[in-house]
Amino acid sequence: MLTYRYPSTGILHLYQDELKDMDFIAAAQFLTKLPEDLDPEALFRSISSVSMTLDGMSFEELVSCSSLDEDVSARL
């Protein structure tokens, strides 16, 4: 089974304390140009710590569920 990682959510997780104190414009500017001294190991640890679930199912399980694909197709 493939494991998907979410760099964007890892970045949000890593910088959550700083981002919570910023207004929208400041946060957008910060996320547009991340700090040059970003620690790659800290970023990868943060990415690994993010868990994407919905009703107890992982993202991968949701994607692989054929009934989800049929339901989405039916709505289109």
Contacts in CASP RR format, 6 or more apart in sequence:
PFRMAT RR
TARGET T0000
AUTHOR 0000-0000-0000
METHOD contacts of the structure
MODEL  1
MLTYRYPSTGILHLYQDELKDMDFIAAAQFLTKLPEDLDPEALFRSISSV
SMTLDGMSFEELVSCSSLDEDVSARL
1 60 0 8 1.000
2 60 0 8 1.000
3 60 0 8 1.000
4 59 0 8 1.000
4 60 0 8 1.000
5 47 0 8 1.000
5 48 0 8 1.000
5 50 0 8 1.000
6 47 0 8 1.000
6 50 0 8 1.000
6 52 0 8 1.000
7 43 0 8 1.000
7 47 0 8 1.000
9 47 0 8 1.000
9 50 0 8 1.000
9 52 0 8 1.000
10 43 0 8 1.000
10 46 0 8 1.000
10 47 0 8 1.000
10 49 0 8 1.000
10 50 0 8 1.000
11 31 0 8 1.000
11 34 0 8 1.000
11 43 0 8 1.000
11 46 0 8 1.000
12 19 0 8 1.000
13 46 0 8 1.000
13 47 0 8 1.000
13 49 0 8 1.000
13 50 0 8 1.000
14 42 0 8 1.000
14 43 0 8 1.000
14 46 0 8 1.000
15 30 0 8 1.000
18 30 0 8 1.000
19 27 0 8 1.000
19 30 0 8 1.000
19 31 0 8 1.000
22 30 0 8 1.000
51 58 0 8 1.000
52 58 0 8 1.000
52 59 0 8 1.000
53 59 0 8 1.000
54 62 0 8 1.000
57 65 0 8 1.000
62 68 0 8 1.000
END
